Amino acid sequence: MTEKLIGIIGGSGLYEIEGFRALEEKKVNTPFGEPSDSIVVGELNGRKVAFLPRHGKGHRFSPSTINYRANICALKMLGVEWIISVSAVGSLKEKIAPGDFVVVDQFIDRTKFRAQTFFDDGITAHVSFAHPVCSSLADVLYNSASSLGIKTHKGGTYVCMEGPAFSTRAESFLHRQWGADLIGMTGMPEAKLAREAEICYATIALSTDYDCWKEEEHANVGAIVATIKKNVSNSKSVIRDVVAKIPEKRGCPCANALSGAIMTDLKTVPMNVKKKLEVIAGRYFKA
């Protein structure tokens, strides 16, 4: 891994950004299986970027069947040091209108059936996750979106539910009582795994609806899709602008998130497990 890349996880339509020059489509096999799809590597605004469609081309994978570990591992294998996650969400607050952007700073994980860690086979690691996004990357995202005149909220708590069905009204009211701002289905364990992989991670969430808490404005698939399409150009504008503003060297804690986090005596870890985790934590095995 000699070249540092910026990873973009979102819909496959994000490839179609003005000025993006695709160089190669890479099919990556990881120790954790296959990622959602091939990864398109290219150049945008003077930086090397890698695009990964979270649900696969054609939206083949539901939120619960995405192989999040393979997705993050594949990006790590390609040399990605920053991940910008683009995610459609429902709003739990009146002030966050459909079409608004939110640069998320907290998550509440309500998923049930997803692999949550790379470290689950004869080895244990406990990474710090009090601040689940890279604040440096989040600041760059917020400043970029704001400078483009897009209504963007700095900070917000994203509840990640299992899905694929939307919330019941009772759930929606409960999430509002918790003080959450957004509801979505893909933020977790993506953010956790990025932290374990020592990749800077930030989410720019696109509000598409008011979930189902607001009277007469229940989540409607047709309306959500229409709002997403209307805001695709804004998402592309932010990505095009922000990649040039991400610093080439990292000074944040994300780059050393595993330092001191591995609890297991490395002498007891089987060689096959170390080999499986080489790209994620290999430098700590050599210490």
Secondary structure, 3 states (H helix, E strand, C coil): CCCCEEEEEECHHHHCCCCCEEEEEECCCECCECCCCCEEEEEECCEEEEEEECCCCCCCCCCCCCCHHHHHHHHHHCCEEEEEEEEEEEECCCCCCCCCEEECCEEEEECCCCCCCCCCCCCCECCCCCCCCCHHHHHHHHHHHHHCCCCEEECCEEEEECCCCCCCHHHHHHHHHCCCCEEECCCCCHHHHHHHCCCEEEEEEEEEECCCCCCCCCCCHHHHHHHHHHHHHHHHHHHHHHHCCCCCCCCCHHHHCCCCCECCCHHHCCHHHHHHCHHHHHHHHCC
